Amino acid sequence: MKTATNILTRSPKSLLLLVLSALLMSSCCEKDHVEAPRFPESVNNVLLIYAAGQNNLANDIRGNITDFCRGYLPQGNDSNILLAYEKLESSYTPAASYLIRYYMHSGQITADTLLRLSPDKPAASGSTLNEVLTYVKDNFPAEGGYGLLFSSHASGWLPKGYYGNSDYYDNLYRSGGTSAQKIREMQSGPFPVPYVEQERPAHLPPVKSIGQDRLLLNGTLTSMEMDLREFSEAIPMHLDYIFFDCCLMGGIEVAYQLRDKCDRIILSPTEVLATGFDYGQMSARLLGGSSPDLEGVCRDYYELYANHPSGGQWRSATVTLTDCRNLEPVAQACRNIFQNHREAISAINPDDVQRFYTQDYHWFYDLQDMAAHSGASRAELDALENALNGCVIYKAHTATFLYDMFDPEYGFEIRTYSGFSSYLPSDGSAYLDANYKLLDWNMATGLVE
């Protein structure tokens, strides 16, 4: 879930209009002097920005794409390609979405619309994500690789709708019988879920919760959301990297679920402020060379917020770059700890473990700190640390996250940081346990029996 600019989290129509207006003006004034676009004979790297922003992030995400294009943009005949799928709309009315190619031509930012998707296709849908990625794969065969930058709200591995309305799902699941069956059906398809706005102190910066379309259907405010398994199953080709510019996606559950879909992932265990990553620097990092500089992207993000001129709560960020090809030793080390210390894990006091959540959204704790409070032996903890060092390429965090000295219960200090968050069963629910058992991570490690 991304956070907002007062602090807000993440959302694209006006950018396209501005770009097209500039192009039209340019073509009217210099029609005889503009060379026809040239296109590459072969494609090296393709970056798709997937902007699921029919929500309160529309303006922030639109600004991110503008900053990206202004920072650096490949020429039309460059072998590196920038594509953006944009559903950016602040209203609650279903809106069309577009796949656009951006490039420089004759000194101008040029935008070619490649696809228009009808308003009845939500961005926060596995079928829409699959349609867009399949088009990219079929029309831009990349020799170097594909990158996917996903920008929206998100809520880690949690089931659809749970983050904003946990009591509703927990109570419905506890009721059993047909209600339990109904809730399983709700999580299995592209159905709207109740939308509940989170209350946040007005003086704090806003944040981003995986993709979300906020819609008014039959007079009721609802949201369309994608869960982690739906997101993973929608990806039709192997990606070089996935980059989550959205909240709470830094769970070990997320990385492990996507381990066969990509080589590397950028993610944040905490929320992400609505203004997002450093898009002005990012474009040259990702498209300016023969291969993307993911570590540089992470470092720019950390330094942007660690030194934010507004100070205070704006100095809030966590970021991890992980190599998914080295996750199996982490699963093996955790499996040993979980099996050997199951009873102690079920009795862990949540207040003793490093948290990565704000308010009472208590489903995200530091993976290594949880293991440290399980009674694991020194040898078991060393094995986990070595495994984490083998897969975490870069990690960084600010000293605090949205910490407010006048309301210390809201934000938190970060005293330890493994790079990943984890579900803590002793602070979960029966409904979450049931959903957690379906994840690849739990099948590999047996955290929840």
N, C-alpha and C positions, 0 to 999 in steps of 0.2 A: 504494500500500500504506500504510494508515494506521499510525501508531506508537502504543505503549501507555502506561497509568498505572502504571507504575512509572517508563517512559513507554509507554502502550499506544495502539494505533490503534482504529478504530471498530466497535458492535452493538446485541424490544420487547414483551413480553407483560405484564410486571408493571405497566407504566404504565397499560395499558388496564384491568387488574384494579383498580388503585388508584382510577382515575377512576370506574369503574363502581360500586365499593364506596361511594365518596363520594356518588355520585348516588342509589344505593339508600337509604343512610342519610338523605339529605336528603329524598327523596320520602316516606319513612316518617314523618319528624318534621313536615314542612311540606306535606303532600299538598294541603291545602285552600288554600294560599297561593301555590303555584307556578304562574305563568302558562304557558300552552302555548307552545312555541317558535314564533317567527315566522321566516320565511325571506325572502331578498331577492327582489325582483321582477326584478332584473337583476343580472348579475355583472360586476364590473370586472376585478380581478386575481385569478388563481388560482395558489397555490403548492402544488406537490406535493413533499413530502419523500419520496424513494424510499430507504428504509432497508434495504439488502441486508446484513443482519447475522446470518446464521447462521454465526458465527465468533467469534473472541475479542473482537470489538468490540461484542457484543450489549449489555452493560451500559453502555458508554460512549455508544452511540447512543441507548439508552433514556433515559439521563440528559439527553442533548442535547434530545430531544423534550419532556421534562418542563420543562427550563429555558426552552425556546421558549414553551411554553404559559403558564408562570408570568410570563414577561416581558411579553407582550402577546398578547391573543387577541381577534379580532373577535367582535362580537355575532352572534347567529344571523341577524339581518336585515341585517347589514352586507354591502356588495357585494364586499368582499374575502374570499376563501375560503382556508382552510387544509385541505389533505388530506395524509394520510400513508399511504403503503404500507409496511407493517411486516412484515418477516420477521426477527425478533430472537430468536435461540435459541442458547444456549451449548453445548447438547449436539450430538452428531453424528447424531442421529436425524432423518430428514426431518420437517419441521414445517409446519403450515398457515401461511398468511400472510393479511393483512387490509388492505383499504383503508378508512381511517377518516377521518371529518370531525370536526375539533375546532372548538368555538366556545364562547363564553360565553353562559350562559342563567341568569337570576335569580341572578347572582353566583357561579355554579358553572361549572367546566370541564366541558363536555359532549362526549361521544364517541359518534358514530353510526357503526356499522359498515355500510359500503356494499357491500362485496364480501368474500367468503371464498374464498381460492384453496386448492386441495387440496395436501397435502404433496408430491405428485410434481411440483409446479411450482416449480423453483428460482428464486430472485430474480435470480440472475446468469444471466439468459437473455433473449435478444432477444425471444422470443415472450411471456414474462411482462411485460417492460417495455412491449411494444406493447399487450398486453391492458389493462394498467392505464391507460396514457396514452390509449388509444382510449375507454375508459369515461369518463375525465375530460373529454375533448374533447366527447363526445356528451351528457354530462349537465350540464356546467358551461360553457356557451358564454360565453367571456370577451370582453368588449368592449375591455378594456385590454391583456390579454395573459396568457400562461402562463409561470410560472417552474418550473424543475425543479431541485431540490436533491438531488444524488446523494451519499449517504453510505455509504461502505463501504471495503473495501480496493480498491486499484487499482495498476496498474503501467504507466501511460502507454499508448503505442502498441504495446507488446510483444505478441507472439502469446500466446495462452492457454497457461498452464503454464510459460512460459519463465523468468519471474523467479525462481521457486523451484527450477528444475531445468534450468538452461541447458545443462549438459554432456550431459544425456540427449538433448535435442533436436538439439544441434549434432552429436553423434556419430551419431544416427539419420539425420540429413540427409546427412552425409558418406558414409554407407554406400551411398547411391544406390538405384537400382532400386525394388523394391517397398517398401522402407523409406521412401524419399522420398515415394512415393505415399501410403503409410499416414499419414505425418505431415501431408500436405496434407488428407487426409480428416479427421484429428483436429481440424484448425483450422477446418473448414468447417461443423461442426454442434455441437449442444448435448451434447457428450460429456464425461464426467468426465476429469480429467487427474490425474496423480500429485501428491500434496500433500507438500511438503517444508517443514518448519518452519525458519525462519531463526534461527540462533544470534545472540543479542544480549547485550552486557554487561548484567548484571542491574541495575546502578546507573543505567543510562540510562533516560530516559522512554520509554514504548512508542510505536509508530507504526501508520498505516493502510496492503493491496495488492490494470482496471475491475472491478467487483463480484466477490464470491467467496462461495460457499456451501461450507462445509467439512462433508463427509459421510462416514459409515462405510458403505461399500457392499461386500457380500460379504467382510466382515472386513478390508477395506483402506481406510485413510484417504485420501480423494480430495477434489478440489475441483471445483466447477462454476464456470467463469469466462466472462466476456463479453469479446471483443476489441473494439477501437475501431470497426471497420467494422460489426460486428454491432450495437453500441450505436447508431451513427448510423442505420443502416437501420431500426431499430425505432421511431424517433420518427415518429409519424403526422401531426404538425401543426407549424407554425412556432411557435417559442418566443421569448418576449421575452428570456429569459436561461437559461443553464445554469450551475449553481453546483456545482463539484466539491469536496466536503469529503472528500477522499481523496488518497492519496499520488501524486506523480509525474505528475500529469495536466497539468502546465504546459508540455508540449511544443508547439512550433510545429506538429508533425504533428497533434496533437489539435485545436487551434484551427482549422486549415485544413480538416480532415476534417468539422468541424461547422459550417463557415461558412454553409452554406445552411439549416441547421436552426434557427439562433437568431441574434439580433442581438448579444448580448454573452455573455461567459463569464468566470466567476471560476475561477481555477485556481492551483495551486502547483507549481512545477518540482521542488521537493524533496519529501520525505515530509511528512506532517502528523501532529502528535502525536495520540495516541489521543483526547485530550479534545476535539479539534476546534476549530471556530470559536467565537465568543462568542455562543452561542445566546440568552442572557438579553437582550442588546441587539438581536439580529438580528430578532426578531419585529416590533418596532415599526418597524425600518428597512424591512422587506419588506412589511408588511401594514397599517401604521399610517397611511399617507397615500394620496394618489390614485395615486402611482407609486412603485415600489421604489427605495430609496436604496442602490444596489450599492456605490458608492464608500465610503459610510459603513460598510457591512458589512466591506469590506476593511480600512479604517482601524482599526476596532474589533479585528479579528483581529490585525493587526500590533501594535497597542499592548498587547493582552492578553499577548502573549508577549515583546515587547521589554522590558516592565516586569514580567515574571512574578516574584512574590514569592519563589519558590524559587530564582531566579537560575540560574547555571551553564547546564547543558544544556537546561533548560526555556526558556531564552531563544533559541528556535529557530523561525524562521518565514520563509517567502517567500510572496508573494501578488501576483497580476497580474489586473487587470480589462482585458479587451480588447474592442474593437469589431470584430466579425467582418466588418462591411461594408467595412472598410478593410484587409483582409489581402492583397489582390491586389498592391499596390505592394511589400509585403514579399517575396512570391513572385517578382516581377519582379527586384528587387534581388538576391535570392539566386540566381536562375537565372543572372544575368550573372556573379556571382562563381564559382559552381560550374562553369560552362562554361569560364571563362577561367583557372581555377586548379585544374583537376581533379587534376593530378599532385601539386601541393603539398598539396592537401587529403588525398590518400591517404597522404601521408608525415608528417602532423602528429603530433608527440609528444603523446600524451594528457596527460602530466604538465604540459604548458605551458598547458592550457586549463582555464578555470574549471569545476569539477565540481559536480554537484548530487546526487550519490549517496553512500551510506555503504557501508562494507566494500568488497566487490569487485563490486557490482552496477553495472558501469561502462558504462551505456548512455545517460547523461544529462549533456550538457555545455551550457554557455551558447552560444546561437546566435551572438550578435554577437562573442563572444570567439573562437569557432571561425573566423569570417570574418576576424578580425583576424590570425590565425595562418596564413592561407591565402596570404599574399603579395598580397592585394587592394590596389588603389591607393587613395589618399586619396579620390578621387572616388567609387569603388565603395563604400567604407566610409561615406562621407557619405550616399550614396543609401540605404543600408540603415538608417542611423540616422534619417534623415528619415522613412522608411517606418514604422519602429518607433514613432517619436513620433506618427505619424498614427493608429496603431491601439491603442496602449497608453494607456488612460484613467488608470490608477493602477497603481503598482508600489511595493513596499517589501520590505525584507529586513533581518533581523538581521545583526549583524557576523559571527556564526559559526552553524553548524548542528550540533547534537549534538557539539560539539567537546569533547574530553576531553584535558586537558593531560597526563594520565597514559597516554593511549592515543591519540596524535595521528593514527594511521592510520585511526581510525574516523570521526570527524566531519571538518569542514573549515571553513576561513575563506571568507567571501564577499567577494571584493575587487572583483568587477565583476558587474553584474546587468542583463541586457537585458530581462528579463521572461519569456523563453522558454528552454526547453532544446531540444536537438537531438541526434539521433543523430550519432555521429562514426564514419564508416566505417573509419578507421584503427584503431579499437578495438572493432570489431564482429565479425561472423562471416558465413560464407556463408549460413547459415540465416536470420539476421536480414536480410541483404541481399535474399534472395529474398522475404521477407515485406514488406520496406520498399518494394519496387518496386510493390506493390499499393496503396499509400497515395496519396491525391490529392496530397499535398504532393510526393512524389517525382515523380509524373507531371507536375506543374507546374514543378518546379525541376531535376530530373535529378541530384540529389545522388548517387544510386547508379545506375550504368549497368548 
